[in-house]
Amino acid sequence: MTDDIAVVGFAQAPNVRRTHGTTNGVEMLVPVFKELLDGTGLSVADIGFWCSGSSDYLAGRAFSFIAAVDAIGAFPPINESHVEADAAWALYEAWVKIRTGEVDTALVYGFGKSSASELRRILSLQLDPYTVAPLWPDSVSIAGLQARLGIESGAWSQAEMASVVARGRAAAKHNPYAQLAGEYTVAELLAEPHLADPLRKHDCAPITDGAAAIVLASASRAPELCARPAWITGMAHRVESGQLGARELARSPSTATAAEVALGGRSGVDMAELHAPFSHQELLLRQAIGLSERVTVNPSGGALCGNPMFSAGLERIGQAAARVHSGAADRVLAHATSGPVLQQNLVCVMEGRDS
């Protein structure tokens, strides 16, 4: 079993409100795969394992991930798998696959065309099918309940939520793939009307089409594929109850536990990319992970500036790894979430090793 595995490449499609391609993601994935393979010098035949994350519910077709394989090509045959979740969980599967020693490279990808459907209604299908889903509460309204619980408990304020948005939109000006960016003051944001009290439109991630992909490599391959690999030093994920009433929504014990395991007792990181589709969730996640004010959070702008379903979490890992690749950071943390209001959470810690 090999433990040293690194992210050696990352590429993504632009985060946009709407694309004109099919819901199987092929049109978005083809250029992403080309950029990623060209950047690492690999060919399709060099990839030992492929793993994807997407959703048939979002695509509106059965086995949509099989159609997405067309972006890879019909030949040579590939070793492939899929998760019906954010592709960050596909990366976890690929990480395990390399650790077993079966392969030494893996390409992980995720895609989603949120514009093709009624996203807020589709996400209701994640809820308990007996007591909650039949009521069709939408994802924004449920997040509003979570935000209100945090405000009433004193965990955060609407001004702090607006501050998260203002900082993220300003940071996104430096991210060419971001969907939303700009300069805003907290006062300007607080003057906007509510969408689902206490949430305003800017507190919610936009509907976004997009795709992303990452190449993982073992210790024997990583140095030849990347000048400064982002070595994965810890990764863990945890899940909470599907019953909203059985969870304390203003806290995230699953994130706290996953972070504790992934960090392995070493708390210091230079920056963190947090998958927070709602502004208050960034504040909640910072507290759960225990990030200090010195840690730079979401320098890419985060999910509030572009949230392609089923690849946004993988983007957080890719964006964090890219900081290590460039030398802008030495040790980073990435977080991904899946399910309603932070039900499932994954934490990945990476670092650069200068010789």
N, C-alpha and C positions, 0 to 999 in steps of 0.2 A: 504494500500500500504506500502511495506517495502522498505526502502532506503539502509539499510546496507547489502551489498552483497560482497562476497570475492572470490578470486581465492584460492582454497584450494588444488589443485593438477595440475601437468603439466607433460606431457610425450611426447616424440617425437621419430620418427624413425631416424636413421642416414641419413644425407644428402649425397647422392651418385649420381654419374653421370648416372648410369643406374641400374635398378632392372629388375629381370626376371619375375615378377608377372604380373597380369592382370591390365588393366587400371582402374578398379573399386576400386583399393586401398585396397582390402580385406587383401592381404598378408602382407601389411605394417601395417594395422590398428589392426589386431588381437593382436600382441604382445604389441602395444601401449596401447590398452584398458586394457589388463591384468595388465601391469605395473601400470597404473593409478588407476584401481579399487583396486588392491592389496595395493597400497600405501595409499589410503584413507580408506580402510576397507569397501568399498561399494560393492554391487552386482548390476547386471543389473536391478533387480527389485527395487532397492533403488533410481534409477535415475528418477526424475520426468519429465524431458524433454530432448530430444536429438536434436541437431541442427548441420548441417554440411555445409561446403563450398567446392565447387568443380566446375568443368566445363565440360559439355558434349562435347564442342568443343575440349577441350584438350584430353578427354577420347576417342573421336571418336565413341561415342555411345549415344543413347538417354536414358535419365533417368538413367545415370550411378550412381547417388547418391542412387537410390533404390537398385542397386546391392551391393553397399557398406554396406547396412544395414545387409547383410549376416555376416559381422564381429561382429555384436552385437548378433545375434542369432535369431532363429525363435520364441522363447518363453522365457519370457513372452512378450505379445504385448507391444509396446512402443508408447509414445507420441513424434512424430518426425516432424521436419521441415528442410528446406534446403534453402541456398542462392546460386545463381550463381555468386559467388564473393569469395574473400579471406575469410577464416573462421573467421577473425576478425569481419566481419559483422554478421556472425552467432552468435558470442559471444555477440554482441550488442543485437540481437534478444532474446537470452537466458536471458540476463541481464534484459531486459524489461519484459520478461515472469515471472521471479522471483519477480520483483518489483510489479507486479499486485497481487501477493499473491496466484496465481494458483498453484505454485509448490515451493518447497524449495531447490531443487537441480537441476542442469542441467549439461549435458556433451556436450561439443562443440568439433567438430573435423573437420579437413581439410586434403585434400590429393591431390596429383597431380603427374602424371607420365609424366614429360615433355619430357623424352627421346623417347617416343613412337611416336612423331610427329615432324613436322617442326615448332618448337615453334615460331620463329621470324615471320613466315608467318601467323600462326594461330592468333597471337596477333594483326595482321592487321585488323581482323574482329571486333575489338573494335572501329575502327575508323568510322567517318561519312560515312554512306553507299552510299551517293550520290556523294560527291565531293572528298573524300580522299581514302576510302577503295578500289575503283576500280583501283587506281594507285599502290596498293600493297606496300606501303612504310613499311619497317620492323621496329620492335620496337627499334633496336639498332640505325638505321639511324635517327629515329625521336629523340631519346635521344641525338644523336650527334648534332642535330640542337639546342636542348635546351642547351647543354654544350657550344656550340659555342656562343650562345647569351649571356650566363653568362660571358664568357671570354672577349668578345668584350665590354661588359658593365662595366667590372672591378669588377664584383661580386665575381669572383674566378679566380684562375689561374691553369694551368696544373700542376704546382708544388704542389699546395694545393690539387688537386685531387689525385696526386700520394701519398701524405702524408696520405690521408684517407685510401688508399689501404694498405700502409705499416703498419699503426697502426692496421688496422683490421686483416690483415693476422697474425701479431704477437700475437694479443689477441686470435685469433682462436686456437692457440696451446693449450690453456687451455680448449677448448670446444671439448669434445670427439665426438660430433655429426657433427662437421664442415666438409665440403667437401674440403676446401682449407685452408692451413695454412703455415706459414714459415716466415723467416726473410728476408726482402728486404730493400734496401736503396732507397730513392727518386731518386737518380741519376740512379740507375739500372733500375727502372721502367720507367723513362723518355727516356731511351735508346731503349726501345722496339718499334717496328713499330706500326703505327696506324691501327686500324681495321675499324673505321668509324670516320675519322678525326673530332674532336680532341680526340676521344675515342680510347684507346688502349684496348687490350683484357682484361687486369686486371681491367680496369675501369668498366667492365660490369659483372653483376652477372652470374655465370656459370649455364648451363642447369643442373637441379637438380631434382631427384625424392625424394619424402619425404612425411611425414605425421606428424601431431601433434594433441594433444587433451588436453583439459582443463576442470576441474570440477569447477563449481560455486556453492556457497551455501549461503543461507540466514543467517542472524545473529543468528538465533536459532540453526542452524546446523553447521556453520563454526568452532566454537571452538572445537567441538568434532571430527572434521575430519582433523584438521591441528593445529600443535602447535603454529604457527605464521601465521595466514591468511594474505593474501595481500588484504586489504579492498579497494574496488573501490570507490574513493571519487569523481570521475568525469569522464564522457565519452561523447564524441560528435563526429559526423562526418559531413562533408560538401562535396559538389560536385561542380565542375566547368563545364563550357561549353564543350560540345563534339566537338565543332569547334576549332581546334588548332589555327586558325587565330584570334579567338575572345578572346584568353587568352594571358596574358603576361607570357611566359613560364619560364622566369628567376626568377619569384616570385611564391609564393604559398599562395594566400590569403585564400584559403579554409583551409589549415593547420593552418594558423595564427588564424582564427576564431574558428576552432575546439579546438585548444590549449587554447585559451582564455576562452572558455566555460568550458572545462574540468578542467583547473587549478583553476577556480573559484576565481581569484584574488590572489592566493598564488603561487608565481612564483618559489620558491625554490624546487628543486629536487636533489637527490644525483646522480642519473644516468638515462640515457635514452637509450632505444633500438629503433632505427629508421629504418624503412623499406625503405632502399634506394638501389634499384637494380643497380644504377649507381653511381660512386664515387662523381660526382658533386652534386647529389641529397642530399647526406648527408650534404654538405655545405649549400645547399639551405634550407633544413629543419631546420638546426640549427638556421639559421637566422630567418626563419618564426616563429618558436616557441619561439625564444629569449633565447636560452640556452647559458649560460656563459661558459667561458673556464674552469671553475672549475667543470663543470658537466662531468662525465665520460660517453662517448658515445660508444655504441655497444661493451661492454666488451665480448660479445659472438663472435665477429667477424662480425656480421651483415649479410645482404643478399649477400654481395660481396663474402662471404666465403661459401655460400650455400643458394640457392633461390628456394625451392620447391614451384611451383606455387600453389596458393590457400591455402597454409598453412604457408607461410613465415611470413605474417603479424600476424597470431595467435602465431607463434613462438616468435615474438618480445614481445607480451604480456606475454607469458609463461616464457620467459627468464628473463624479468623484475620482474615478480612475484616471480620467484625462488630466486632472490636476497633478496627479503623481507622475504621469508620463512626461508632462511639460516641466516638472521640477517646481511648480508653484506651491506644492504641498508635499510633506513627507509622510504623514499618517492621516488617513481620512476615514470617515464613516458614512455609509449610505444606508438609507432606510426605504423599504417598500411596504405598501399596504394593499390588502385585498379584502373584499367583503364590506358590509355596511359599517359606517362610523368606526373605522380602525379595528375591525374584528380580528383580522389576521395581520401579523406584522413580522417582517424579516429585517435583520440588521447584518450588514456586511462591513468588515473592517479591513482596510488595505494599507500597505505602506511601500515606500520606495527603499531600495537598498543600494546605496552608492558604494562602489568598490574603492 
